[in-house]
Amino acid sequence: MKLATRDQVREIDRASIEDYGIDGLVLMENAGRGTAWVIRREFPDARSVAVVAGGGNNAGDGFVVARHLWCRGVDVRVYLTSPVSKLTTDAARNLEPLRRMGVPVERLRADRSNFAPTDVVVDALLGTGLASPVRRPLDGVIGFINSLPSPVVSVDLPSGLDADTGRTLGVAVEADVTVTYGVMKLGLALFPGAALAGKIYLCPITTPPALEAPVRRELVTAASLRTFYGPRYEDTHKGTYGHLLVLAASPGKTGAATLAAHGALRVGTGLVTVGVPESLNPVMETNVIEAMTLPLPENDERCLGRRSVEAALEALAEKKTALLLGPGMSTTQDTAQFLEAVLAASSVPVVLDADALTLLASRPRALRAARGPCVLTPHPGEMGRLMGMGASDVQARRIEVAEACASRYEAWVVLKGARTVISSPDGRTYVNPTGNPGMATGGMGDVLAGAVGGLLAQGLEPLDACRLAVYAHGLAADIYAEVEGEAGMTAMDVADLLPTALKAVLDGKEAEVVSVVP
């Protein structure tokens, strides 16, 4: 599902009208009719609806909603927040039929004293074009809407929300339902926009699909994953599904290696070998039963270092199909040299996670020495180190930062967090809709890194491996939360449910993020 920016939406609308000859009134009619359908579906017992309208085309969408509901016997009232003279041409043309039909239309008073109690409020104040903080008096109107006990339905996106970033422009409507038109807006897929939008419906309005071709950002869906991920053939064996080498762990951090191995195994990797400092190998043999362990020569700090390189490269040369570097590996100078040597010799796909990313931040040239594709899986702090900025700056511009990182390092990037962002060096970007706050606990990233590595080992292309791993990882957490709740969820709980999540993908079960109006 495409995720469009403000400018892309504007161009799709322009081209639909000017290049394809679709009248703007037709687009507005389709939008309003679809929204009225959603209101009847979501609130079948609603007997009264208030439409609060601004002065742009969003107001026109609201007027169409009012007309369709009025014709269905709903008591509709329309409240204008600006003079009729300031309405756009199409909006004004849709207001006139309301007046002729006898629908109550009046200016909303400054003290809101003329606003009657209602079952549902339709927010038709501001649209995708807003790019600066909401001004008076609309900021007060938004606050008033948020204070009402009635559920709120926003047209296109909640008023006051930035269509590109999902951030609040001063103040924004807190919607229960949002009906967005033509193409999904990027800001509705990112937090806090995703939370402010409530339940999201995508309403087709007959804008030509060809106009969405330039949009290179998308929402990950199960349907898109099934284009490359399918059931296993009967005549296969463990060698069919690859062999992942995990190089990880240091004293006190064997859990990271353990979780990474489980993540890889639970996505169906045929063979997994975990290489760790030799003094930690007895612990790993106890922790991982299905995976093989490889004791590697260690340095004086009991970490992987220059002494480990030869044995690690010998293991990598033994028919390994992918490599995972970093979980709990340590960040000593000797370990940094180990990382550089292994990367320079690697020709298989590589996942770099955790400590490997921290080391990479101060020696970016090491990544360019790798001969195979590389995947980076940073959390915001690690991304900040890679890009020379603070974690808060990363969070403020997650899409742009992930894309810049993929371009700078010529790697596939998985920026973890709420609505994980996946970016490819060729400019394609995906936002993942699965997952929940229960995942805010240690070890989740290790499981994800193992899952990505395991899918790469099975032969998936980097972008496909990242999308499937991230979606299944979040979906596994959602499945757990549905039964057990979010609090107390562990990384191993999520790893153990990865097969269930992958089965759900194959079975065609979509994460309920965006519903499409028929």
C-alpha positions as CSV (number, residue, x, y, z in Angstrom):
1,M,0.0,0.0,0.0
2,K,1.5,3.3,-1.2
3,L,2.3,6.1,1.3
4,A,2.2,9.5,-0.3
5,T,3.6,12.8,0.9
6,R,1.7,16.1,0.8
7,D,3.3,17.1,-2.6
8,Q,2.6,13.7,-4.1
9,V,-1.1,13.9,-3.1
10,R,-1.3,17.4,-4.6
11,E,0.2,16.2,-7.9
12,I,-2.1,13.1,-8.0
13,D,-5.2,15.4,-7.5
14,R,-3.9,17.9,-10.1
15,A,-3.2,15.2,-12.7
16,S,-6.5,13.5,-12.1
17,I,-8.3,16.7,-12.9
18,E,-6.2,18.4,-15.5
19,D,-4.5,15.4,-17.3
20,Y,-7.3,12.8,-17.1
21,G,-10.3,15.1,-17.1
22,I,-11.9,13.8,-13.9
23,D,-13.9,16.7,-12.5
24,G,-12.9,17.8,-9.0
25,L,-16.6,17.5,-8.0
26,V,-16.5,13.8,-8.9
27,L,-13.5,13.2,-6.7
28,M,-15.2,15.1,-3.9
29,E,-18.5,13.2,-4.4
30,N,-16.7,9.9,-4.2
31,A,-14.8,10.9,-1.0
32,G,-17.9,12.2,0.8
33,R,-20.0,9.2,-0.2
34,G,-17.4,6.8,1.0
35,T,-17.1,8.6,4.3
36,A,-20.8,8.5,4.8
37,W,-20.7,4.7,4.2
38,V,-18.0,4.4,6.9
39,I,-20.0,6.4,9.4
40,R,-23.0,4.2,8.9
41,R,-20.8,1.1,9.2
42,E,-18.9,2.3,12.4
43,F,-21.8,4.0,14.1
44,P,-25.0,2.3,12.9
45,D,-27.1,3.6,15.8
46,A,-26.1,7.3,15.2
47,R,-29.2,9.4,14.8
48,S,-27.4,12.8,14.7
49,V,-24.2,14.0,13.1
50,A,-22.4,17.4,13.3
51,V,-20.1,18.4,10.4
52,V,-17.5,21.0,11.5
53,A,-16.2,22.5,8.3
54,G,-13.2,24.8,7.4
55,G,-12.8,26.7,4.2
56,G,-10.9,24.3,1.9
57,N,-11.9,21.2,-0.1
58,N,-12.1,19.3,3.1
59,A,-15.2,21.3,3.9
60,G,-16.6,20.2,0.5
61,D,-16.0,16.6,1.5
62,G,-17.8,17.3,4.7
63,F,-20.8,18.8,2.8
64,V,-21.1,15.7,0.6
65,V,-21.0,13.5,3.8
66,A,-23.8,15.7,5.2
67,R,-25.9,15.3,2.1
68,H,-25.6,11.6,1.9
69,L,-26.4,11.1,5.6
70,W,-29.3,13.6,5.5
71,C,-30.8,11.5,2.6
72,R,-30.5,8.5,4.9
73,G,-32.7,10.1,7.5
74,V,-29.8,11.2,9.8
75,D,-30.3,14.5,11.7
76,V,-27.3,16.5,10.3
77,R,-26.1,19.9,11.3
78,V,-23.3,21.8,9.5
79,Y,-21.1,24.3,11.4
80,L,-18.9,26.7,9.4
81,T,-15.7,28.1,10.8
82,S,-15.2,30.6,8.0
83,P,-17.4,32.8,5.8
84,V,-19.0,31.2,2.8
85,S,-17.1,33.7,0.7
86,K,-13.9,32.0,1.6
87,L,-14.9,28.5,0.6
88,T,-13.2,26.9,-2.5
89,T,-15.4,26.8,-5.6
90,D,-16.1,23.0,-5.4
91,A,-16.8,23.3,-1.7
92,A,-19.3,26.1,-2.2
93,R,-21.0,24.2,-5.0
94,N,-21.6,21.3,-2.6
95,L,-22.9,23.6,0.1
96,E,-25.7,25.0,-2.0
97,P,-27.6,21.7,-2.3
98,L,-27.6,21.3,1.5
99,R,-29.3,24.7,1.9
100,R,-31.9,23.9,-0.7
101,M,-32.6,20.5,1.0
102,G,-33.1,22.3,4.4
103,V,-30.0,21.0,6.1
104,P,-29.2,23.3,9.0
105,V,-26.1,25.3,8.2
106,E,-24.7,28.0,10.5
107,R,-21.5,29.7,11.6
108,L,-20.0,28.2,14.7
109,R,-20.0,30.8,17.4
110,A,-16.8,31.8,19.1
111,D,-18.2,30.5,22.4
112,R,-19.6,27.3,20.7
113,S,-22.9,28.0,22.4
114,N,-24.9,27.1,19.3
115,F,-23.3,23.6,19.0
116,A,-26.0,21.0,19.7
117,P,-25.2,17.6,21.3
118,T,-24.6,15.0,18.7
119,D,-23.9,11.3,18.2
120,V,-21.0,11.8,15.8
121,V,-18.7,14.7,14.9
122,V,-17.2,15.0,11.4
123,D,-13.9,16.9,11.3
124,A,-13.7,18.6,8.0
125,L,-11.5,21.5,9.0
126,L,-8.1,21.1,7.5
127,G,-6.6,18.8,4.9
128,T,-3.2,17.5,3.7
129,G,-2.0,21.0,2.6
130,L,-1.4,22.2,6.1
131,A,2.4,22.6,6.7
132,S,2.6,25.2,9.5
133,P,1.1,25.4,13.0
134,V,-2.7,25.7,13.2
135,R,-3.7,29.4,13.6
136,R,-6.5,31.0,15.5
137,P,-9.4,30.5,15.7
138,L,-9.1,26.9,14.3
139,D,-6.7,25.8,17.1
140,G,-9.6,26.6,19.5
141,V,-12.1,24.7,17.4
142,I,-9.8,21.7,17.4
143,G,-9.5,21.9,21.1
144,F,-13.3,22.1,21.3
145,I,-13.8,19.0,19.1
146,N,-11.3,17.1,21.3
147,S,-13.3,18.0,24.4
148,L,-16.6,16.6,23.1
149,P,-17.8,13.2,24.3
150,S,-18.9,12.2,20.8
151,P,-16.7,10.0,18.6
152,V,-14.9,11.9,15.8
153,V,-14.5,11.0,12.2
154,S,-11.8,12.9,10.3
155,V,-12.0,13.4,6.5
156,D,-8.7,12.6,4.8
157,L,-6.6,13.1,8.0
158,P,-7.1,14.6,11.4
159,S,-7.0,18.4,11.2
160,G,-3.7,19.7,12.5
161,L,-1.7,16.6,11.5
162,D,1.3,16.9,9.3
163,A,0.6,14.7,6.3
164,D,4.3,14.0,5.8
165,T,5.6,13.3,9.3
166,G,2.6,12.4,11.4
167,R,3.6,15.1,13.8
168,T,1.1,17.5,15.4
169,L,1.2,21.1,14.0
170,G,0.6,22.8,17.3
171,V,-2.7,21.0,18.0
172,A,-4.5,18.2,16.1
173,V,-7.9,16.4,16.2
174,E,-7.9,13.2,18.1
175,A,-10.0,11.1,15.8
176,D,-11.7,7.8,16.5
177,V,-11.9,7.1,12.7
178,T,-10.1,8.6,9.8
179,V,-11.3,8.2,6.2
180,T,-8.4,9.0,3.9
181,Y,-8.8,9.4,0.1
182,G,-7.2,8.0,-3.0
183,V,-3.9,7.1,-1.5
184,M,-2.7,6.5,2.1
185,K,-0.9,9.5,3.6
186,L,2.6,8.9,5.0
187,G,1.8,10.8,8.2
188,L,-1.0,8.4,9.0
189,A,1.5,5.5,9.1
190,L,3.9,7.2,11.5
191,F,3.4,8.0,15.2
192,P,1.9,10.1,16.6
193,G,-0.3,10.4,13.5
194,A,-1.2,6.7,13.5
195,A,-2.5,7.0,17.1
196,L,-4.4,10.3,16.4
197,A,-6.1,8.9,13.3
198,G,-7.8,6.0,15.2
199,K,-9.2,3.4,12.9
200,I,-8.2,4.2,9.3
201,Y,-10.2,3.6,6.1
202,L,-8.8,4.1,2.7
203,C,-11.5,5.4,0.3
204,P,-10.9,5.0,-3.5
205,I,-12.1,8.1,-5.3
206,T,-11.2,7.0,-8.9
207,T,-7.8,8.8,-9.1
208,P,-5.9,6.8,-11.8
209,P,-3.6,4.2,-10.2
210,A,-0.9,5.0,-12.7
211,L,-0.4,8.3,-10.9
212,E,0.9,6.5,-7.8
213,A,3.9,5.1,-9.7
214,P,6.3,7.8,-8.5
215,V,5.4,7.0,-4.8
216,R,8.3,4.9,-3.5
217,R,7.2,4.6,0.1
218,E,4.8,1.9,1.1
219,L,3.1,0.2,4.0
220,V,4.2,-3.4,4.5
221,T,1.2,-5.8,4.0
222,A,0.9,-9.5,4.2
223,A,-0.4,-9.5,0.6
224,S,2.9,-7.9,-0.5
225,L,4.9,-10.5,1.4
226,R,3.1,-13.4,-0.3
227,T,4.5,-12.3,-3.7
228,F,7.8,-13.8,-2.7
229,Y,7.1,-15.9,0.4
230,G,5.3,-19.2,0.0
231,P,4.8,-22.7,1.4
232,R,7.7,-25.1,1.4
233,Y,8.0,-27.9,-1.2
234,E,7.8,-31.4,0.1
235,D,11.1,-32.6,-1.4
236,T,13.4,-30.4,0.7
237,H,15.9,-30.9,3.5
238,K,17.8,-28.7,6.0
239,G,20.4,-27.8,3.4
240,T,17.7,-26.3,1.3
241,Y,17.1,-23.6,3.8
242,G,20.5,-22.2,4.3
243,H,23.2,-22.0,7.0
244,L,23.6,-18.8,9.1
245,L,26.8,-18.1,10.9
246,V,26.2,-15.8,14.0
247,L,29.4,-14.2,15.5
248,A,28.4,-12.7,18.8
249,A,28.6,-12.6,22.6
250,S,30.9,-11.4,25.3
251,P,31.0,-11.9,29.0
252,G,27.5,-11.1,30.4
253,K,25.9,-11.0,27.0
254,T,25.5,-14.6,25.9
255,G,21.7,-13.9,26.0
256,A,22.0,-11.7,22.9
257,A,23.6,-14.5,20.9
258,T,21.1,-17.0,22.2
259,L,18.1,-14.9,21.1
260,A,19.6,-14.2,17.7
261,A,20.0,-17.9,17.1
262,H,16.5,-18.6,18.2
263,G,15.2,-15.8,15.9
264,A,17.0,-17.4,13.0
265,L,15.7,-20.9,13.8
266,R,12.2,-19.8,14.2
267,V,12.0,-18.3,10.8
268,G,12.9,-21.7,9.3
269,T,16.7,-21.5,8.7
270,G,18.0,-25.0,8.0
271,L,21.3,-24.7,10.0
272,V,22.6,-22.1,12.5
273,T,26.1,-22.0,13.9
274,V,26.9,-19.6,16.7
275,G,30.5,-18.6,17.1
276,V,31.4,-17.2,20.5
277,P,34.6,-16.6,22.6
278,E,35.8,-20.1,23.6
279,S,35.3,-19.5,27.4
280,L,31.6,-18.8,26.7
281,N,31.0,-21.8,24.6
282,P,29.8,-24.1,27.5
283,V,27.1,-21.5,28.2
284,M,26.1,-21.4,24.6
285,E,25.9,-25.2,24.4
286,T,23.4,-25.1,27.2
287,N,21.4,-22.2,25.8
288,V,21.0,-23.3,22.3
289,I,20.1,-26.9,21.5
290,E,19.1,-26.9,17.9
291,A,21.9,-24.6,16.8
292,M,25.6,-25.6,16.6
293,T,28.2,-23.7,18.6
294,L,31.7,-22.8,17.6
295,P,34.3,-21.9,20.2
296,L,36.6,-19.2,18.8
297,P,40.0,-18.1,20.2
298,E,39.4,-15.0,22.4
299,N,41.4,-12.0,23.5
300,D,42.5,-11.2,27.1
301,E,39.1,-9.6,27.7
302,R,37.3,-12.9,26.7
303,C,35.9,-11.2,23.6
304,L,36.2,-11.8,19.9
305,G,39.3,-10.2,18.4
306,R,42.2,-10.6,16.1
307,R,42.9,-14.1,17.4
308,S,39.4,-15.1,16.4
309,V,39.6,-14.0,12.7
310,E,41.2,-17.1,11.2
311,A,38.8,-19.6,12.8
312,A,35.8,-17.4,12.0
313,L,36.8,-17.1,8.3
314,E,37.3,-20.8,8.1
315,A,33.8,-21.4,9.5
316,L,32.4,-18.8,7.1
317,A,33.9,-20.6,4.1
318,E,32.2,-23.8,5.0
319,K,29.1,-23.4,3.0
320,K,27.6,-20.6,5.1
321,T,24.9,-18.6,3.2
322,A,24.6,-15.6,5.5
323,L,26.4,-13.9,8.4
324,L,25.1,-12.1,11.4
325,L,27.6,-9.9,13.3
326,G,27.2,-8.0,16.5
327,P,24.7,-9.1,19.2
328,G,26.5,-8.7,22.5
329,M,29.9,-8.8,20.8
330,S,31.6,-5.9,22.7
331,T,33.1,-2.7,21.4
332,T,36.8,-3.1,22.2
333,Q,39.5,-2.0,19.8
334,D,40.5,-5.6,19.2
335,T,36.9,-6.5,18.4
336,A,36.8,-3.6,15.9
337,Q,39.7,-5.1,14.1
338,F,37.9,-8.5,14.1
339,L,34.9,-6.9,12.6
340,E,36.9,-5.2,9.8
341,A,38.8,-8.4,8.9
342,V,35.6,-10.5,8.7
343,L,33.7,-7.9,6.7
344,A,36.6,-7.6,4.2
345,A,36.6,-11.4,3.6
346,S,32.8,-11.9,3.5
347,S,31.0,-12.4,0.2
348,V,27.7,-13.7,1.7
349,P,24.8,-11.4,2.9
350,V,25.7,-9.8,6.2
351,V,23.5,-8.4,9.0
352,L,25.2,-5.9,11.3
353,D,23.4,-5.4,14.6
354,A,24.1,-3.9,18.1
355,D,27.8,-3.6,18.9
356,A,28.8,-4.1,15.3
357,L,26.9,-0.9,14.5
358,T,28.6,1.0,17.2
359,L,31.9,-0.1,15.9
360,L,30.9,0.7,12.3
361,A,30.0,4.3,13.2
362,S,33.7,5.2,13.7
363,R,34.9,3.2,10.8
364,P,32.3,3.4,8.0
365,R,34.9,2.3,5.3
366,A,34.8,-1.2,6.8
367,L,31.3,-1.7,5.4
368,R,32.4,-0.9,1.9
369,A,35.0,-3.7,2.0
370,A,32.2,-6.3,2.2
371,R,31.6,-8.0,-1.1
372,G,28.0,-9.1,-0.3
373,P,24.9,-7.1,0.5
374,C,24.8,-5.6,4.0
375,V,21.8,-5.0,6.3
376,L,22.0,-2.6,9.2
377,T,19.5,-3.0,12.0
378,P,19.9,0.1,14.3
379,H,17.7,1.4,17.1
380,P,17.5,5.2,17.2
381,G,20.6,5.6,19.4
382,E,22.7,3.4,17.1
383,M,21.3,5.3,14.1
384,G,22.3,8.5,15.7
385,R,25.9,7.3,16.0
386,L,25.9,6.1,12.4
387,M,24.6,9.5,11.2
388,G,26.2,11.9,13.6
389,M,23.1,13.1,15.3
390,G,21.0,12.7,18.5
391,A,18.5,9.9,18.9
392,S,15.7,12.6,19.3
393,D,16.7,14.0,15.9
394,V,16.4,10.5,14.4
395,Q,13.0,10.1,15.9
396,A,11.8,13.4,14.6
397,R,12.7,12.4,11.0
398,R,12.7,8.6,10.9
399,I,11.8,8.2,7.3
400,E,14.4,10.8,6.0
401,V,17.2,9.5,8.3
402,A,16.6,5.9,7.4
403,E,16.7,6.8,3.7
404,A,19.9,8.9,4.1
405,C,21.6,6.1,6.0
406,A,20.8,3.5,3.3
407,S,22.2,5.9,0.7
408,R,25.3,6.8,2.7
409,Y,26.3,3.2,3.6
410,E,24.9,1.6,0.4
411,A,23.1,-0.8,2.6
412,W,19.6,-2.0,3.5
413,V,18.5,-0.3,6.8
414,V,16.0,-1.4,9.4
415,L,15.4,1.5,11.8
416,K,13.7,-0.2,14.7
417,G,11.0,1.4,16.9
418,A,7.3,2.0,16.8
419,R,6.5,1.7,13.0
420,T,9.9,0.3,12.0
421,V,11.2,1.9,8.8
422,I,12.9,-0.3,6.2
423,S,15.0,1.5,3.5
424,S,16.8,0.2,0.5
425,P,19.8,1.8,-1.2
426,D,17.8,2.1,-4.4
427,G,15.4,4.6,-2.7
428,R,12.5,2.3,-1.8
429,T,11.2,2.6,1.7
430,Y,8.6,0.7,3.8
431,V,6.9,1.3,7.1
432,N,5.9,-1.7,9.1
433,P,2.5,-1.6,10.8
434,T,2.8,-4.6,13.2
435,G,4.0,-4.6,16.8
436,N,3.0,-3.1,20.2
437,P,4.5,-1.5,23.3
438,G,5.1,-4.9,24.9
439,M,8.1,-5.1,22.7
440,A,9.9,-2.4,24.6
441,T,12.1,-4.8,26.5
442,G,15.6,-6.2,26.1
443,G,16.5,-8.8,23.5
444,M,13.8,-7.9,20.9
445,G,16.4,-6.6,18.5
446,D,18.5,-9.7,18.8
447,V,15.6,-11.9,17.8
448,L,14.9,-9.6,14.8
449,A,18.5,-9.6,13.7
450,G,18.5,-13.4,13.8
451,A,15.2,-13.5,11.8
452,V,16.7,-11.2,9.1
453,G,19.9,-13.2,9.0
454,G,17.9,-16.5,8.8
455,L,15.8,-15.3,5.9
456,L,18.9,-14.0,4.1
457,A,20.5,-17.4,4.6
458,Q,17.4,-19.0,3.0
459,G,18.1,-17.0,-0.2
460,L,15.7,-14.1,0.2
461,E,16.7,-10.8,-1.3
462,P,17.7,-8.2,1.3
463,L,14.7,-6.0,1.0
464,D,12.3,-9.0,1.1
465,A,14.1,-10.6,4.1
466,C,13.9,-7.3,6.0
467,R,10.2,-6.7,5.2
468,L,9.2,-10.3,6.1
469,A,11.3,-10.5,9.3
470,V,10.1,-7.1,10.6
471,Y,6.4,-7.8,9.8
472,A,6.5,-11.3,11.3
473,H,8.4,-10.1,14.3
474,G,5.8,-7.5,15.1
475,L,2.9,-9.8,14.3
476,A,4.3,-12.5,16.7
477,A,4.2,-9.8,19.4
478,D,0.7,-8.9,18.5
479,I,-0.4,-12.5,18.6
480,Y,1.1,-12.9,22.1
481,A,-0.4,-9.6,23.4
482,E,-3.9,-10.6,22.2
483,V,-3.8,-13.6,24.6
484,E,-1.4,-12.7,27.4
485,G,-1.3,-8.9,27.2
486,E,1.6,-6.6,26.5
487,A,3.2,-6.2,30.0
488,G,5.7,-9.0,30.7
489,M,6.2,-10.1,27.1
490,T,9.8,-11.3,26.5
491,A,11.9,-11.6,23.4
492,M,11.8,-15.4,23.6
493,D,8.0,-15.3,23.7
494,V,8.1,-13.4,20.4
495,A,10.7,-15.7,18.9
496,D,8.6,-18.8,19.8
497,L,5.6,-17.3,18.0
498,L,7.5,-16.4,14.7
499,P,6.3,-19.7,13.0
500,T,2.7,-18.8,13.9
501,A,3.2,-15.3,12.5
502,L,4.7,-16.7,9.3
503,K,1.7,-19.1,9.0
504,A,-0.7,-16.1,9.3
505,V,1.1,-14.4,6.4
506,L,0.7,-17.5,4.3
507,D,-2.9,-17.9,5.3
508,G,-3.7,-14.4,4.1
509,K,-4.4,-12.8,7.5
510,E,-3.7,-9.1,7.3
511,A,-2.8,-7.0,10.3
512,E,-5.8,-4.8,10.7
513,V,-4.3,-1.4,10.1
514,V,-6.1,0.1,7.1
515,S,-9.5,-1.0,5.9
516,V,-10.5,-0.3,2.3
517,V,-13.9,1.2,1.5
518,P,-15.6,-1.0,-1.2
